[in-house]
Amino acid sequence: MKTQKNHRRVAILSFACIALLPLSALFALPASAASDAPAVALSEGWRFVEQDGESLYRASCQGCHMAKGEGASGAGHFPALADNPRLAGAAYPIYNVLHGRHGMPSFGKYMSDAQVAEVVNYTRTHLGNNYADVVTAEDVKKLR
């Protein structure tokens, strides 16, 4: 019984350390590094105001999938979007952005069809991906 409590304490302590690690990194940055970071446009209200793919990625995707699309794991699993062959078929990322997948939230009610097309096009042509076929707002509308 005592070892079970110790295991539980170690697990809680480990989780707390992992959860606080990114926060501690913010305070360790020199002031010059923080000022060199690209500004993130925050959304107003319940709809995203960003219109271009890169800004939409930073506002809605980067928090989980990371700045370079490398993904992350820890308290959850956030798959890499960088060099991702699953993005070859445009319907896959469109559907996931609109409706969510596993732990990923749905962004369909927060983005217009044009915004979804922009962020999908950005992820498919950046982050080490090079899928040339362009997604349109009409493509998104069909999967909404």
Secondary structure, DSSP 8 states (H G I E B T S, - for coil): -HHHHHHHHHHHHHHHHHHHHHHHHHHHS-HHHHHHS-------TTS----SHHHHHHHHTHHHH-TTS--EESSSEE---TT-GGGSSTHHHHHHHHH-BTTB---TTTS-HHHHHHHHHHHHHSTT----S---HHHHHHH-
